[in-house]
Amino acid sequence: MTTEPWISVAQIAEHLGVTRDSIYRWIDRKNLPAHRVGRLWKFQVSEVDQWVRSGGADEDKLNDLTGNQA
């Protein structure tokens, strides 16, 4: 059995093609699946990919939560 490695903010940002600031914002505002290990955020690619597929990164959802419009 192989276990999926935990990756860093920089690695998940690179995987998604976004900035690290976007990752932190998505954790705070859009429930990006992240796990706190001490002071660090860690991610599993499979969880993040599922979140993206389910529409978690959709900007309209962020606008609905903050009351802002694009």
Contact map, one row per residue, 1 for C-alpha under 8 A:
1110000000000000000000000000000000000000000000000000000000000000000000
1111000000000000000000000000000000000000000000000000000000000000000000
1111100000000000000000000000000000000000000000000000000000000000000000
0111110000000000000000000000000000000000000100000000000000000000000000
0011111000000000000000000000000000000000000100000000000000000000000000
0001111100000000000000000000000000000000011110000000000000000000000000
0000111110110000000000000000000000000000011110000000000000000000000000
0000011111110000000000000000000000000001111000000000000000000000000000
0000001111111000000100100000000000000000111000000000000000000000000000
0000000111111100000100000000000000000000000000000000000000000000000000
0000001111111110000000000000000000000000000000000000000000000000000000
0000001111111111000000100000000000000000001010000000000000000000000000
0000000011111111111101100000000000000000000000000000000000000000000000
0000000001111111111000000000000000000000000000000000000000000000000000
0000000000111111100000000000000000000000000000000000000000000000000000
0000000000011111110000000000000000000000000000000000000000000000000000
0000000000001111111000000000000000000000000000000000000000000000000000
0000000000001101111101100000000000000000000000000000000000000000000000
0000000000001100111111100000000000000000000000000000000000000000000000
0000000011001000011111110000000000000000000000000000000000000000000000
0000000000000000001111111000000000000000000000000000000000000000000000
0000000000001000011111111100000000000000000000000000000000000000000000
0000000010011000011111111110000100000000000000000000000000000000000000
0000000000000000000111111111000000000000000000000000000000000000000000
0000000000000000000011111111110000000000000000000000000000000000000000
0000000000000000000001111111111100000000000000000000000010000000000000
0000000000000000000000111111111111000000000000000000000000000000000000
0000000000000000000000011111111100000000000000000000000000000000000000
0000000000000000000000001111111000000000000000000000000000000100100000
0000000000000000000000001111111100000000000000000000000110001100000000
0000000000000000000000000111111110000000000000000000000100000000000000
0000000000000000000000100111011111000000000000010010000100000000000000
0000000000000000000000000010001111100000001000110010000000000000000000
0000000000000000000000000010000111110000111100000000000000000000000000
0000000000000000000000000000000011111000111000000000000000000000000000
0000000000000000000000000000000001111111110000000000000000000000000000
0000000000000000000000000000000000111111110000000000000000000000000000
0000000000000000000000000000000000011111000000000000000000000000000000
0000000000000000000000000000000000011111100000000000000000000000000000
0000000100000000000000000000000000011111110000000000000000000000000000
0000000110000000000000000000000001111011111000000000000000000000000000
0000011110000000000000000000000001111001111100000000000000000000000000
0000011110010000000000000000000011100000111110110000000000000000000000
0001111000000000000000000000000001000000011111110000000000000000000000
0000011000010000000000000000000000000000001111111000000000000000000000
0000000000000000000000000000000000000000000111111100000000000000000000
0000000000000000000000000000000010000000001111111110000000000000000000
0000000000000000000000000000000110000000001111111111000000000000000000
0000000000000000000000000000000000000000000011111111100000000000000000
0000000000000000000000000000000000000000000001111111110000000000000000
0000000000000000000000000000000110000000000000111111111110000000000000
0000000000000000000000000000000000000000000000011111111111000000000000
0000000000000000000000000000000000000000000000001111111100000000000000
0000000000000000000000000000000000000000000000000111111100000000000000
0000000000000000000000000000000000000000000000000011111111000000000000
0000000000000000000000000000011100000000000000000011111111001000000000
0000000000000000000000000100010000000000000000000011001111101000000000
0000000000000000000000000000000000000000000000000001001111111100000000
0000000000000000000000000000000000000000000000000000000011111110000000
0000000000000000000000000000000000000000000000000000000001111111000011
0000000000000000000000000000010000000000000000000000000111111111100000
0000000000000000000000000000110000000000000000000000000001111111110000
0000000000000000000000000000000000000000000000000000000000111111111111
0000000000000000000000000000000000000000000000000000000000011111111110
0000000000000000000000000000100000000000000000000000000000001111111100
0000000000000000000000000000000000000000000000000000000000000111111100
0000000000000000000000000000000000000000000000000000000000000011111110
0000000000000000000000000000000000000000000000000000000000000011111111
0000000000000000000000000000000000000000000000000000000000010011001111
0000000000000000000000000000000000000000000000000000000000010010000111
